[in-house]
Amino acid sequence: MLCHECARDGTSRSAVGHCRFCLVALCKQHLVESFRSELVPQYGCQHHPERPFASAPVEAARPVAVVR
């Protein structure tokens, strides 16, 4: 499983935990940062898993080749 925040930044880092509010996977660095935030743990989190990644590549549909 990869860290949600690292994936949004275009890198891949293994997740070690998850946000207790929205359950996105987080690496150790982002997990620690989320608990140091003034918003967490009292009022919620800053993650938005429902939004698409801005840097996500859009793949064009490719025709499927039929092998006979």
C-alpha positions in Angstrom: 0.0 0.0 0.0 1.3 3.5 -0.9 1.0 6.7 1.0 -1.8 8.9 -0.2 0.0 12.2 0.2 3.2 10.9 -1.5 1.1 9.6 -4.4 -0.5 13.1 -4.7 3.1 14.5 -5.0 4.0 12.0 -7.6 6.3 9.8 -5.5 5.8 6.4 -4.0 6.5 5.6 -0.4 5.1 2.6 1.6 2.4 3.3 4.0 2.8 2.5 7.7 -0.5 3.7 9.1 -3.8 5.5 8.2 -5.7 8.6 9.0 -8.2 7.9 11.7 -10.8 10.2 10.1 -10.8 9.4 6.4 -8.7 6.1 6.5 -6.2 7.1 3.7 -2.9 5.3 3.9 0.1 7.4 5.1 3.8 6.9 5.3 5.6 7.6 8.6 6.5 11.2 7.7 2.9 12.2 6.8 1.4 10.2 9.7 3.5 12.2 12.1 2.8 15.5 10.4 -1.0 14.8 10.6 -0.8 14.5 14.3 1.3 17.6 14.7 -1.3 19.6 12.7 -3.4 22.0 14.6 -6.5 20.5 12.9 -5.9 16.9 14.1 -7.0 15.1 16.2 -9.7 17.5 17.4 -11.5 18.6 14.3 -10.8 16.3 11.4 -8.1 16.0 8.7 -6.9 17.8 5.6 -7.1 14.8 3.3 -9.5 14.6 0.4 -9.6 11.0 -0.9 -12.7 11.8 -3.1 -10.8 14.3 -5.2 -8.8 13.0 -8.2 -5.1 13.4 -8.2 -4.0 16.5 -10.3 -0.9 14.7 -11.6 -2.6 11.4 -12.4 -2.0 10.5 -16.0 -5.1 10.1 -18.1 -4.8 6.9 -20.1 -6.4 6.7 -23.5 -8.6 3.7 -24.2 -6.7 1.2 -26.3 -8.4 -1.3 -28.6 -8.1 -4.9 -27.4 -6.4 -7.2 -29.9 -8.1 -10.5 -30.5 -5.7 -13.4 -31.0 -7.1 -16.3 -32.9 
